[in-house]
Amino acid sequence: MKMQIQEALNTLNLPVLISFEDIKSRYYELSKKYHPDLNQEDSNMNMREINEAYTVLKQYIFNYRFSFSDEEIMKQFPEDAHARHFRF
């Protein structure tokens, strides 16, 4: 079953308005915490969920950025376009 965007945000414990840099930072933080080599208790399941959540959000952002030109993004979200924050 493919994880939905809201589930991915909840898995990584992220707010609805977030930049890609914040997503990546949170992913690396959780990956270090739950990596199977560093943490033996249920880390395998947690790492799968963390990886899937990161992949879902990364793919959404990739698709979103290449679906619109920068001008269209600035028209839709003028306050977010410069900071490269995304609303989920």
LOTORZA-611775 format. One record per residue (C-alpha): residue number from 0; residue in three letters; x, y, z. Coordinates in pm, whole numbers. Example, Ala and Ser with C-alpha at 12.3 -4.5 7.8 and 13.67 -1.06 7.14 Angstrom:
<pts>
<pt resi="0" resn="ALA" x="1230" y="-450" z="780"/>
<pt resi="1" resn="SER" x="1367" y="-106" z="714"/>
</pts>
This chain:
<pts>
<pt resi="0" resn="MET" x="0" y="0" z="0"/>
<pt resi="1" resn="LYS" x="137" y="337" z="-99"/>
<pt resi="2" resn="MET" x="163" y="593" z="177"/>
<pt resi="3" resn="GLN" x="-37" y="913" z="133"/>
<pt resi="4" resn="ILE" x="114" y="1259" z="177"/>
<pt resi="5" resn="GLN" x="-57" y="1326" z="511"/>
<pt resi="6" resn="GLU" x="64" y="991" z="646"/>
<pt resi="7" resn="ALA" x="415" y="1075" z="527"/>
<pt resi="8" resn="LEU" x="406" y="1410" z="707"/>
<pt resi="9" resn="ASN" x="283" y="1238" z="1024"/>
<pt resi="10" resn="THR" x="550" y="968" z="1001"/>
<pt resi="11" resn="LEU" x="826" y="1229" z="982"/>
<pt resi="12" resn="ASN" x="642" y="1451" z="1234"/>
<pt resi="13" resn="LEU" x="637" y="1752" z="1001"/>
<pt resi="14" resn="PRO" x="399" y="2051" z="970"/>
<pt resi="15" resn="VAL" x="186" y="2115" z="662"/>
<pt resi="16" resn="LEU" x="398" y="2407" z="538"/>
<pt resi="17" resn="ILE" x="758" y="2292" z="505"/>
<pt resi="18" resn="SER" x="1063" y="2339" z="286"/>
<pt resi="19" resn="PHE" x="1241" y="2052" z="116"/>
<pt resi="20" resn="GLU" x="1553" y="2126" z="320"/>
<pt resi="21" resn="ASP" x="1351" y="2075" z="640"/>
<pt resi="22" resn="ILE" x="1212" y="1746" z="507"/>
<pt resi="23" resn="LYS" x="1561" y="1625" z="419"/>
<pt resi="24" resn="SER" x="1698" y="1734" z="757"/>
<pt resi="25" resn="ARG" x="1423" y="1551" z="947"/>
<pt resi="26" resn="TYR" x="1476" y="1240" z="732"/>
<pt resi="27" resn="TYR" x="1848" y="1230" z="812"/>
<pt resi="28" resn="GLU" x="1779" y="1287" z="1181"/>
<pt resi="29" resn="LEU" x="1530" y="999" z="1201"/>
<pt resi="30" resn="SER" x="1747" y="774" z="984"/>
<pt resi="31" resn="LYS" x="2036" y="809" z="1227"/>
<pt resi="32" resn="LYS" x="1806" y="746" z="1522"/>
<pt resi="33" resn="TYR" x="1638" y="431" z="1382"/>
<pt resi="34" resn="HIS" x="1915" y="284" z="1166"/>
<pt resi="35" resn="PRO" x="1932" y="-96" z="1220"/>
<pt resi="36" resn="ASP" x="2307" y="-86" z="1286"/>
<pt resi="37" resn="LEU" x="2262" y="166" z="1566"/>
<pt resi="38" resn="ASN" x="1927" y="60" z="1714"/>
<pt resi="39" resn="GLN" x="1816" y="-303" z="1725"/>
<pt resi="40" resn="GLU" x="1460" y="-269" z="1856"/>
<pt resi="41" resn="ASP" x="1197" y="-246" z="1578"/>
<pt resi="42" resn="SER" x="1432" y="-33" z="1374"/>
<pt resi="43" resn="ASN" x="1369" y="-229" z="1055"/>
<pt resi="44" resn="MET" x="998" y="-138" z="1048"/>
<pt resi="45" resn="ASN" x="1067" y="223" z="1145"/>
<pt resi="46" resn="MET" x="1329" y="261" z="872"/>
<pt resi="47" resn="ARG" x="1089" y="125" z="610"/>
<pt resi="48" resn="GLU" x="825" y="378" z="715"/>
<pt resi="49" resn="ILE" x="1076" y="664" z="726"/>
<pt resi="50" resn="ASN" x="1216" y="576" z="383"/>
<pt resi="51" resn="GLU" x="871" y="545" z="231"/>
<pt resi="52" resn="ALA" x="757" y="876" z="381"/>
<pt resi="53" resn="TYR" x="1065" y="1056" z="251"/>
<pt resi="54" resn="THR" x="1022" y="902" z="-95"/>
<pt resi="55" resn="VAL" x="654" y="1005" z="-113"/>
<pt resi="56" resn="LEU" x="728" y="1365" z="-16"/>
<pt resi="57" resn="LYS" x="1034" y="1391" z="-239"/>
<pt resi="58" resn="GLN" x="838" y="1257" z="-537"/>
<pt resi="59" resn="TYR" x="549" y="1496" z="-471"/>
<pt resi="60" resn="ILE" x="784" y="1795" z="-462"/>
<pt resi="61" resn="PHE" x="969" y="1678" z="-773"/>
<pt resi="62" resn="ASN" x="642" y="1638" z="-965"/>
<pt resi="63" resn="TYR" x="507" y="1971" z="-837"/>
<pt resi="64" resn="ARG" x="818" y="2171" z="-929"/>
<pt resi="65" resn="PHE" x="829" y="2033" z="-1281"/>
<pt resi="66" resn="SER" x="455" y="2065" z="-1340"/>
<pt resi="67" resn="PHE" x="464" y="2444" z="-1319"/>
<pt resi="68" resn="SER" x="702" y="2716" z="-1426"/>
<pt resi="69" resn="ASP" x="850" y="2944" z="-1159"/>
<pt resi="70" resn="GLU" x="619" y="3223" z="-1275"/>
<pt resi="71" resn="GLU" x="310" y="3007" z="-1219"/>
<pt resi="72" resn="ILE" x="431" y="2906" z="-874"/>
<pt resi="73" resn="MET" x="491" y="3271" z="-780"/>
<pt resi="74" resn="LYS" x="139" y="3360" z="-893"/>
<pt resi="75" resn="GLN" x="-18" y="3079" z="-689"/>
<pt resi="76" resn="PHE" x="191" y="3118" z="-373"/>
<pt resi="77" resn="PRO" x="372" y="3452" z="-379"/>
<pt resi="78" resn="GLU" x="473" y="3430" z="-13"/>
<pt resi="79" resn="ASP" x="606" y="3074" z="-52"/>
<pt resi="80" resn="ALA" x="774" y="3091" z="-391"/>
<pt resi="81" resn="HIS" x="1092" y="3256" z="-275"/>
<pt resi="82" resn="ALA" x="1135" y="3040" z="33"/>
<pt resi="83" resn="ARG" x="1050" y="2722" z="-161"/>
<pt resi="84" resn="HIS" x="804" y="2605" z="99"/>
<pt resi="85" resn="PHE" x="537" y="2359" z="1"/>
<pt resi="86" resn="ARG" x="180" y="2330" z="127"/>
<pt resi="87" resn="PHE" x="63" y="1972" z="166"/>
</pts>
